[in-house]
Amino acid sequence: MTDLQRLLEKIRLHKFLFLSLLATGIIMLIANLLPDDNRTLLTDLLYVPIPASVLVLSILMALRFKMSGKHGKAWVVFVIFAASWFSAEQIWLVYELIFNIDPWPSVADFFYILGYPLLFVFSILYLQPVKKAISKKLVISSSLISISLLIFTFILAYEPDSSENEFEIALAASYPILDAIILCPALIGVSLFFRGEVSFLWSLMCIAIVLNVIGDTGFLMLNMTDSYYTGHPIDLLYSWAYILFAFGVYSHIRIFQSRIDEPYENASELR
């Protein structure tokens, strides 16, 4: 692929990414103008094709690597993560649309929580190609931000007179802890993008994690005050995170379509 072809491909990806984010935002806006039942239906159905696209693309990426090297294993881990969160989204949908039961808490939380350690392992392996650009200062600063967010979330979300039972409180508390863990490598990836060490398309995976963490923080605070509802604007962050994941995986398929570990050894491919 020539430099011109690569440039045109990047422009097309950026355009489709922008249009996808915009379209999702418009759908969520329309959903909030509808009656509650219709808003819930439209929002829940949105979480079928978007997470499914992440799962399908990640499977294609894993098949290209075929368990070869660290990065082949990394994409297998990501496939399991994508399958776990896709399952969680569909369980949430079934609880809410078919059984008319509040999905929080539910079996869906098991699959959500399962995805976090998988996403952390993938993030660590994902940063391996640019580990030389990661300084101790960057690691420390990212860790401090993650810990600060964890403390901040607990302070804001903690309600002494909350109607939640002990299990629900413990379950809710697990999310900010897991978010703090996956946020650290994600912040490192985003920092490398702003420093010009990696390309925007390569950094989409890390940006998606950051959006998801922000969404989790908002969801926790809203849920603890009984202010959350399906279709709340905070859900847009989750939708956008899935879209960024999908485009991130797709960009890797395009860049590394016929290679295995060779592209990762060449840092220029990441810029």
ABEGO torsion letter per residue (X at the ends): XBAAAAAAAAAAAAAAAAAAAAAAAAAAAAAAABBAAAAAAAAAAAAAAAAAAAAAAAAAAAAAAGGBEAAAAAAAAAAAAAAAAAAAAAAAAAAAAAAGBBAOBBAAAAAAAAAAAAAAAAAAAAAAAAAAABBAAAAAAAAAAAAAAAAAAAAAABBAABABBAAAAAAAAAAAAAAAAAAAAAAAAAAAAAAGABBAAAAAAAAAAAAAAAAAAAAAAAAAAGABBBGBAAAAAAAAAAAAAAAAAAAAAAAAAABBAAAAABAAAAX
